[in-house]
Amino acid sequence: MTRIVLHIDRLVLRGFDRADQTGIAEGLREELGRLLATPQAAQALMAQHSVPRLKVAALRIAPGAQATAVGEQTAQGIVRGMRS
């Protein structure tokens, strides 16, 4: 089994209420865990070794989206950015 350690020093999300911070973090953590648990994701990450900075393309979040959904979409954007 391969272990992946991911450190996010800073995540900038503009336009969200501070009260949504915990929900966004929860959705992000859970979705990253799910997406990075696949063998393909592990292989792609091991090929990169280290990514000092990852800039993710703009995400379109539906108005009124739940905080956890925002985190999930953010995780999906991060993984897409890592693959490109």
C-alpha positions as protocol buffer text, in pm:
chain_id: "A"
residue {
  index: 1
  type: MET
  ca { x: 0 y: 0 z: 0 }
}
residue {
  index: 2
  type: THR
  ca { x: 130 y: 344 z: -94 }
}
residue {
  index: 3
  type: ARG
  ca { x: 83 y: 627 z: 150 }
}
residue {
  index: 4
  type: ILE
  ca { x: 23 y: 977 z: 21 }
}
residue {
  index: 5
  type: VAL
  ca { x: 103 y: 1275 z: 240 }
}
residue {
  index: 6
  type: LEU
  ca { x: -42 y: 1600 z: 115 }
}
residue {
  index: 7
  type: HIS
  ca { x: 31 y: 1934 z: 280 }
}
residue {
  index: 8
  type: ILE
  ca { x: -169 y: 2240 z: 184 }
}
residue {
  index: 9
  type: ASP
  ca { x: -1 y: 2540 z: 339 }
}
residue {
  index: 10
  type: ARG
  ca { x: -244 y: 2792 z: 206 }
}
residue {
  index: 11
  type: LEU
  ca { x: -573 y: 2766 z: 24 }
}
residue {
  index: 12
  type: VAL
  ca { x: -717 y: 3090 z: -108 }
}
residue {
  index: 13
  type: LEU
  ca { x: -1092 y: 3092 z: -165 }
}
residue {
  index: 14
  type: ARG
  ca { x: -1231 y: 3436 z: -230 }
}
residue {
  index: 15
  type: GLY
  ca { x: -1591 y: 3535 z: -175 }
}
residue {
  index: 16
  type: PHE
  ca { x: -1687 y: 3285 z: 96 }
}
residue {
  index: 17
  type: ASP
  ca { x: -1812 y: 3351 z: 445 }
}
residue {
  index: 18
  type: ARG
  ca { x: -1574 y: 3267 z: 729 }
}
residue {
  index: 19
  type: ALA
  ca { x: -1851 y: 3059 z: 886 }
}
residue {
  index: 20
  type: ASP
  ca { x: -1822 y: 2817 z: 590 }
}
residue {
  index: 21
  type: GLN
  ca { x: -1453 y: 2750 z: 656 }
}
residue {
  index: 22
  type: THR
  ca { x: -1505 y: 2424 z: 849 }
}
residue {
  index: 23
  type: GLY
  ca { x: -1754 y: 2283 z: 598 }
}
residue {
  index: 24
  type: ILE
  ca { x: -1531 y: 2369 z: 303 }
}
residue {
  index: 25
  type: ALA
  ca { x: -1231 y: 2207 z: 474 }
}
residue {
  index: 26
  type: GLU
  ca { x: -1435 y: 1895 z: 553 }
}
residue {
  index: 27
  type: GLY
  ca { x: -1555 y: 1857 z: 194 }
}
residue {
  index: 28
  type: LEU
  ca { x: -1205 y: 1919 z: 63 }
}
residue {
  index: 29
  type: ARG
  ca { x: -1046 y: 1661 z: 294 }
}
residue {
  index: 30
  type: GLU
  ca { x: -1304 y: 1391 z: 221 }
}
residue {
  index: 31
  type: GLU
  ca { x: -1303 y: 1439 z: -156 }
}
residue {
  index: 32
  type: LEU
  ca { x: -923 y: 1453 z: -180 }
}
residue {
  index: 33
  type: GLY
  ca { x: -909 y: 1131 z: 20 }
}
residue {
  index: 34
  type: ARG
  ca { x: -1154 y: 966 z: -216 }
}
residue {
  index: 35
  type: LEU
  ca { x: -991 y: 1092 z: -536 }
}
residue {
  index: 36
  type: LEU
  ca { x: -634 y: 1019 z: -430 }
}
residue {
  index: 37
  type: ALA
  ca { x: -716 y: 667 z: -310 }
}
residue {
  index: 38
  type: THR
  ca { x: -711 y: 529 z: -665 }
}
residue {
  index: 39
  type: PRO
  ca { x: -398 y: 353 z: -794 }
}
residue {
  index: 40
  type: GLN
  ca { x: -386 y: 589 z: -1094 }
}
residue {
  index: 41
  type: ALA
  ca { x: -377 y: 895 z: -870 }
}
residue {
  index: 42
  type: ALA
  ca { x: -102 y: 746 z: -655 }
}
residue {
  index: 43
  type: GLN
  ca { x: 108 y: 670 z: -964 }
}
residue {
  index: 44
  type: ALA
  ca { x: 59 y: 1021 z: -1102 }
}
residue {
  index: 45
  type: LEU
  ca { x: 161 y: 1175 z: -769 }
}
residue {
  index: 46
  type: MET
  ca { x: 468 y: 956 z: -732 }
}
residue {
  index: 47
  type: ALA
  ca { x: 581 y: 1059 z: -1081 }
}
residue {
  index: 48
  type: GLN
  ca { x: 569 y: 1427 z: -974 }
}
residue {
  index: 49
  type: HIS
  ca { x: 744 y: 1384 z: -636 }
}
residue {
  index: 50
  type: SER
  ca { x: 679 y: 1741 z: -524 }
}
residue {
  index: 51
  type: VAL
  ca { x: 461 y: 2025 z: -646 }
}
residue {
  index: 52
  type: PRO
  ca { x: 572 y: 2345 z: -474 }
}
residue {
  index: 53
  type: ARG
  ca { x: 281 y: 2549 z: -607 }
}
residue {
  index: 54
  type: LEU
  ca { x: -35 y: 2449 z: -783 }
}
residue {
  index: 55
  type: LYS
  ca { x: -259 y: 2707 z: -941 }
}
residue {
  index: 56
  type: VAL
  ca { x: -606 y: 2569 z: -1009 }
}
residue {
  index: 57
  type: ALA
  ca { x: -828 y: 2699 z: -1285 }
}
residue {
  index: 58
  type: ALA
  ca { x: -1130 y: 2901 z: -1178 }
}
residue {
  index: 59
  type: LEU
  ca { x: -1416 y: 2691 z: -1043 }
}
residue {
  index: 60
  type: ARG
  ca { x: -1781 y: 2766 z: -1107 }
}
residue {
  index: 61
  type: ILE
  ca { x: -1968 y: 2724 z: -781 }
}
residue {
  index: 62
  type: ALA
  ca { x: -2347 y: 2738 z: -790 }
}
residue {
  index: 63
  type: PRO
  ca { x: -2498 y: 3019 z: -582 }
}
residue {
  index: 64
  type: GLY
  ca { x: -2611 y: 2886 z: -246 }
}
residue {
  index: 65
  type: ALA
  ca { x: -2397 y: 2570 z: -269 }
}
residue {
  index: 66
  type: GLN
  ca { x: -2336 y: 2390 z: 59 }
}
residue {
  index: 67
  type: ALA
  ca { x: -1992 y: 2450 z: 210 }
}
residue {
  index: 68
  type: THR
  ca { x: -1899 y: 2081 z: 181 }
}
residue {
  index: 69
  type: ALA
  ca { x: -1989 y: 2087 z: -189 }
}
residue {
  index: 70
  type: VAL
  ca { x: -1756 y: 2384 z: -235 }
}
residue {
  index: 71
  type: GLY
  ca { x: -1479 y: 2179 z: -73 }
}
residue {
  index: 72
  type: GLU
  ca { x: -1554 y: 1881 z: -296 }
}
residue {
  index: 73
  type: GLN
  ca { x: -1541 y: 2091 z: -612 }
}
residue {
  index: 74
  type: THR
  ca { x: -1218 y: 2250 z: -494 }
}
residue {
  index: 75
  type: ALA
  ca { x: -1064 y: 1905 z: -440 }
}
residue {
  index: 76
  type: GLN
  ca { x: -1169 y: 1801 z: -789 }
}
residue {
  index: 77
  type: GLY
  ca { x: -1002 y: 2113 z: -930 }
}
residue {
  index: 78
  type: ILE
  ca { x: -683 y: 2038 z: -736 }
}
residue {
  index: 79
  type: VAL
  ca { x: -665 y: 1684 z: -868 }
}
residue {
  index: 80
  type: ARG
  ca { x: -729 y: 1804 z: -1225 }
}
residue {
  index: 81
  type: GLY
  ca { x: -448 y: 2056 z: -1180 }
}
residue {
  index: 82
  type: MET
  ca { x: -211 y: 1788 z: -1059 }
}
residue {
  index: 83
  type: ARG
  ca { x: -279 y: 1572 z: -1363 }
}
residue {
  index: 84
  type: SER
  ca { x: -211 y: 1845 z: -1617 }
}
